[in-house]
């Protein structure tokens, strides 16, 4: 996967590539798994930068489309090869790195503030559902059996008032509340 | 300190210094206590403006702390520099937590400040539960520091290492360590100024909070009837822990007041929260952790007991299972 390929890929995604050039890079992508993964990432980054990321990303969607196409013999048969590579590109199982990048993008863009932030975000082949916590919530390593993070957070605020009076004196006891790390996927 | 079991020895550094310390162990302990006393005083009485990172496992957050001490007492503003711009502002009257992402402000009106024994006095009373030593010197935020180790005697508590500025006596780095010497969390200052004056503008919230949802917790919402009913007590605590406070307060999400008891051995603090859950709320029992703070919850009939503190989970568990309601007083 050369730099030139990457540039061509970028140009293709931006709609700046035509004719033979576009056919050539598409042909390359058909054979190059890495390039297909990059294609997915570029799209993801582009959508992220345009604030277009959906609340849920379903990596199985492409596979389902692909399967549907497989079972659609008549009409789509002539385009089957193209359709299947497209599907497989979109459906490249979301590698951990891609999933991580999506999370990164979402956080960097501060999408946490929108109403959509409370929607579950679905990532990864295992369809892990990440329910974004309110940002005020300290990130707890919780088990299913421990109380809701919001409640633990209230407890921590109350508890912190006393750590300054009775505990180790040094930096503000509230650093644990303010210092809640941005990433929520544990 | 050599009498401690190996697991309790905090680090290789401690081991290396151990040989040196055994020669002047007594002196080292006294010196460590002196440094901690100076640190405690400096933390409360100096003006400082510092940036620091809080490291917890793979998570890093950066913050700025502005502290001012004047005739009106202590004023402090803590601002998150990474992620959402959370702020905590506290003075003698109240603590205000601002959470921009949630468009929420939490204000907690504390009781008027009371004169309490400061750390220097407490250090002497807690030397039965911890061993102090000076590990040596280091450099943090470009400044020379002492490194003080506080090792728990036994497995019920965590240990600490403190890097204290040799000139200002402010704490520049701290670590909380579990019984195996693993670092649970660290606070590391990267830059610090100790200015003569701190303008009040630096202590103002950068967000007005207009249009935010305000949650105000006031004390004094307790009722005699509830207090009589909510007579909970812990029958086991590690040696040296004593009750520091007991309050009953309202909390969001539950119409029933929540009972809060605070215990401390002088360094570690443990809170016990007891609340009666509405019938439709799920019953939860289990552990959680955030850095050095651990929690354990269990149910006692329809009351949920949650113990929160900077102590090992096993200690919290033992405390939690010892909590029960005393017979309601007539």
Interface residues (C-beta under 8 A of the other chain):
Chain A: X107 X110 X112 X113 X117 X134 X135 X136 X138 X139 X140 X141 X142 X143 X144 X145 X146 X147 X148 X149 X150 X151 X152 X154 X155 X156 X157 X158 X159 X161 X162 X163 X165 X166 X167 X168 X169 X170 X171 X172 X174 X175 X176 X177 X178 X179 X180 X181 X182 X183
Chain B: X39 X40 X43 X44 X52 X54 X56 X59 X60 X61 X63 X65 X67 X76 X78 X79 X80 X82 X83 X84 X86 X87 X88 X90 X95 X97 X99 X100 X101 X102 X104 X106 X108 X110 X116 X118 X119 X160 X162 X171 X174 X187 X189 X244 X245 X249 X251 X252 X253 X260 X262 X264 X266 X267 X268 X269 X271 X273 X284 X285 X286 X287 X288 X289 X290 X291 X293 X295 X297 X304 X306 X308 X309 X310
